[in-house]
Amino acid sequence: MTVFALVRHGETDWNRERRIQGSTDIPLNDTGRDQARATGALLASRRWNALVASPLSRAAETARLIGAHVGLAEPELEPRLVERDYGAAEGLTGTEIDALYPDGAEVPGREPREAVAVRAVDALHDLAARHPGEAIIVVAHGGVIRSVLESVEPGRHRGMITNGSVHSFRHADGALELVAFDDPIDEQSIFPFADDFEQQNALAAREGR
């Protein structure tokens, strides 16, 4: 069995402004770095064998800050964990999206959620095969974590995916299963302005209706 802690990266300025980031490479802000350090301090109460992250800078820096607390070196960067590509909506606020793409309108270039789930779950399967019997921290994005949740337990977990939050999974007998949505270790890690992913992402909120 392999155990995963899926962690959402810390806050960025676009998170705070409720702009859709997607595949756009926006760095952490100071609040996001504080969130990453706090999550690292909490995760340090457990034993971890590996650290993996999306190559986008907000996830990679979050992973490095966590790694300093849990005693792991530079994270392995896994391209399949990059955030969903929101196409023409990236950089827009909810108000701007509503004006350009009324509810139900197709957004040019947006990656299907199902495609995100396929690549992210495949990455976790591959990590489990390479790390049998180990515990892995995986730093990714709200859209990626939501897609994994929907793949594992469709429609069951509509709660908040906050910046710095931890969601525990295990991989056994070739299958991925959820252990804890918002692992209790996360209760102390929610900072001011650590908004729900779907509050920040107007397109994701539409899909959750």
C-alpha positions as CSV (number, residue, x, y, z in Angstrom):
1,M,0.0,0.0,0.0
2,T,1.2,3.5,-0.8
3,V,-0.2,6.6,1.1
4,F,-0.6,10.0,-0.5
5,A,-1.2,13.4,1.0
6,L,-2.5,15.7,-1.8
7,V,-1.8,19.3,-0.8
8,R,-3.2,22.3,-2.6
9,H,-0.5,25.0,-3.1
10,G,-0.4,28.2,-1.1
11,E,-2.2,31.4,-2.0
12,T,-1.2,33.6,-5.0
13,D,-2.2,37.2,-5.8
14,W,-4.6,35.8,-8.5
15,N,-6.2,33.6,-5.9
16,R,-6.8,36.6,-3.7
17,E,-8.2,38.6,-6.7
18,R,-10.3,35.5,-7.7
19,R,-8.7,35.3,-11.1
20,I,-8.6,32.0,-12.8
21,Q,-5.0,30.7,-13.0
22,G,-5.1,27.4,-14.6
23,S,-1.9,26.7,-16.5
24,T,-0.7,30.3,-16.1
25,D,2.4,30.3,-13.9
26,I,1.6,32.7,-11.1
27,P,3.9,32.6,-8.0
28,L,3.0,32.4,-4.4
29,N,2.5,35.6,-2.4
30,D,3.7,36.0,1.2
31,T,0.5,34.6,2.6
32,G,0.9,31.5,0.4
33,R,4.4,31.0,1.7
34,D,3.2,31.2,5.3
35,Q,0.5,28.7,4.4
36,A,3.1,26.3,2.9
37,R,5.3,26.6,6.0
38,A,2.4,25.9,8.3
39,T,1.3,22.9,6.3
40,G,4.9,21.6,6.3
41,A,5.1,22.0,10.1
42,L,1.8,20.0,10.4
43,L,2.9,17.3,8.0
44,A,6.2,17.0,9.9
45,S,4.3,15.1,12.6
46,R,4.2,12.1,10.2
47,R,6.9,10.2,8.3
48,W,7.2,10.8,4.6
49,N,9.4,9.1,2.0
50,A,8.9,11.3,-1.1
51,L,7.9,14.7,-2.3
52,V,6.3,15.4,-5.7
53,A,4.9,18.5,-7.2
54,S,3.3,20.1,-10.2
55,P,6.0,22.0,-12.1
56,L,4.0,25.3,-11.9
57,S,6.0,27.6,-9.6
58,R,3.2,28.0,-7.0
59,A,3.1,24.3,-6.4
60,A,6.9,23.7,-6.7
61,E,7.7,26.4,-4.2
62,T,5.0,25.2,-1.8
63,A,6.6,21.7,-2.0
64,R,10.1,23.1,-1.3
65,L,8.8,25.0,1.8
66,I,7.0,21.8,3.0
67,G,10.1,19.8,2.3
68,A,12.2,22.0,4.6
69,H,9.9,20.9,7.5
70,V,9.6,17.2,6.7
71,G,13.2,16.6,5.8
72,L,12.9,15.9,2.1
73,A,15.0,17.3,-0.6
74,E,14.0,19.0,-3.9
75,P,10.6,17.8,-5.1
76,E,10.2,15.6,-8.1
77,L,8.3,17.6,-10.7
78,E,5.4,15.7,-12.4
79,P,4.0,17.4,-15.5
80,R,0.7,15.4,-15.3
81,L,-0.1,17.2,-12.0
82,V,-0.2,20.7,-13.6
83,E,-3.4,22.6,-13.1
84,R,-6.3,22.3,-15.6
85,D,-5.9,24.5,-18.6
86,Y,-8.9,27.0,-18.6
87,G,-8.1,28.3,-22.0
88,A,-9.4,31.8,-22.8
89,A,-10.7,32.2,-19.3
90,E,-7.3,32.3,-17.6
91,G,-6.6,35.7,-15.9
92,L,-10.3,36.6,-15.8
93,T,-12.5,37.3,-12.8
94,G,-15.9,35.8,-12.3
95,T,-17.5,39.1,-13.5
96,E,-15.4,39.1,-16.6
97,I,-16.3,35.5,-17.4
98,D,-20.0,36.1,-17.0
99,A,-19.8,39.0,-19.5
100,L,-17.7,37.1,-22.1
101,Y,-19.1,33.6,-21.5
102,P,-22.6,33.5,-20.1
103,D,-23.6,30.3,-18.2
104,G,-23.5,27.4,-20.6
105,A,-21.3,29.1,-23.2
106,E,-18.2,27.1,-24.2
107,V,-14.8,28.6,-23.2
108,P,-12.3,28.2,-26.0
109,G,-9.4,26.0,-25.1
110,R,-10.7,24.8,-21.8
111,E,-9.4,21.3,-20.9
112,P,-12.2,18.8,-20.0
113,R,-12.2,17.9,-16.3
114,E,-12.3,14.2,-17.3
115,A,-8.9,14.6,-19.1
116,V,-7.4,16.2,-16.0
117,A,-8.6,13.3,-13.9
118,V,-7.1,10.7,-16.3
119,R,-3.7,12.3,-16.3
120,A,-3.6,13.0,-12.6
121,V,-4.8,9.6,-11.5
122,D,-2.4,7.9,-13.9
123,A,0.4,9.9,-12.3
124,L,-0.6,8.7,-8.9
125,H,-0.8,5.1,-10.1
126,D,2.7,5.4,-11.5
127,L,4.0,6.9,-8.2
128,A,2.5,4.1,-6.2
129,A,4.2,1.5,-8.5
130,R,7.5,3.2,-7.9
131,H,7.0,3.7,-4.2
132,P,5.3,0.6,-2.8
133,G,4.8,0.7,1.0
134,E,5.8,4.4,1.2
135,A,4.1,7.7,2.1
136,I,4.2,10.5,-0.5
137,I,3.4,14.2,-0.3
138,V,2.0,15.5,-3.6
139,V,1.6,19.2,-4.1
140,A,-0.9,20.1,-6.8
141,H,-3.9,22.4,-7.5
142,G,-7.5,22.8,-6.7
143,G,-8.7,21.7,-10.1
144,V,-6.4,18.6,-10.0
145,I,-7.5,17.6,-6.5
146,R,-11.1,18.1,-7.4
147,S,-10.7,15.9,-10.5
148,V,-9.1,13.1,-8.5
149,L,-11.8,13.3,-5.9
150,E,-14.5,13.1,-8.6
151,S,-12.7,10.1,-10.2
152,V,-12.5,8.2,-6.9
153,E,-15.8,9.2,-5.2
154,P,-18.0,11.0,-7.8
155,G,-20.3,13.6,-6.3
156,R,-19.6,12.9,-2.7
157,H,-17.2,15.6,-1.6
158,R,-18.2,19.2,-2.5
159,G,-16.4,20.8,0.5
160,M,-13.8,23.5,0.4
161,I,-10.4,22.9,-1.1
162,T,-8.5,25.7,0.5
163,N,-4.9,26.8,-0.1
164,G,-2.6,24.6,1.9
165,S,-5.2,22.0,2.6
166,V,-4.4,18.3,2.9
167,H,-6.4,15.4,1.4
168,S,-5.3,11.8,2.2
169,F,-5.5,8.9,-0.2
170,R,-4.2,5.3,-0.3
171,H,-3.3,3.1,-3.2
172,A,-3.8,-0.6,-2.6
173,D,-4.4,-3.6,-4.9
174,G,-4.1,-1.3,-8.0
175,A,-6.9,1.1,-6.8
176,L,-6.9,4.6,-5.4
177,E,-9.2,5.4,-2.5
178,L,-9.9,8.4,-0.4
179,V,-8.9,8.2,3.3
180,A,-9.9,11.7,4.5
181,F,-11.2,14.7,2.6
182,D,-9.6,17.7,4.5
183,D,-7.5,15.4,6.7
184,P,-7.8,16.6,10.3
185,I,-4.2,17.6,10.2
186,D,-5.5,20.5,8.0
187,E,-7.8,22.1,10.5
188,Q,-5.0,24.3,11.9
189,S,-3.7,25.2,8.5
190,I,-6.5,27.4,7.1
191,F,-5.3,31.0,7.1
192,P,-7.2,34.2,6.5
193,F,-7.9,34.6,2.7
194,A,-7.5,30.8,2.2
195,D,-10.6,30.8,0.1
196,D,-12.3,27.8,-1.3
197,F,-11.0,26.8,-4.7
198,E,-14.5,27.1,-6.3
199,Q,-15.0,30.6,-4.8
200,Q,-11.8,31.6,-6.6
201,N,-12.7,29.8,-9.8
202,A,-16.0,30.9,-11.3
203,L,-15.9,28.2,-14.0
204,A,-15.3,25.4,-11.4
205,A,-18.2,26.8,-9.3
206,R,-20.5,26.5,-12.4
207,E,-19.5,22.9,-12.9
208,G,-20.3,22.1,-9.3
209,R,-24.0,23.2,-9.6
